[in-house]
């Protein structure tokens, strides 16, 4: 999970290389996050498969997932 240092908004996604992906978000290569940079990493989880990571991403983008993130103080 990334958090914009400018707007405080969050971004949830999955990647196999978190360092590279954070650099891409902060350099403006991602259209969806370009206007809210710089971003900082606030939370991450590791999974054995891409399918597991995608399922968790989907969960965090759901209402239940957002409630959990808010309860953890991440939103």
KADA-V434253 format. One record per residue. PSI is psi in whole degrees, 0 to 359 (* if undefined). Layout:
psi->{PSI;PSI}
This chain:
psi->{132;152;133;131;346;307;342;1;163;161;129;130;182;152;159;349;92;322;312;317;321;319;318;317;318;343;357;13;341;116;321;340;359;317;351;14;155;154;150;147;125;342;142;154;154;143;157;332;158;323;318;317;319;321;319;321;314;319;312;339;354;169;316;318;320;322;317;315;321;320;329;354;18;346;*}
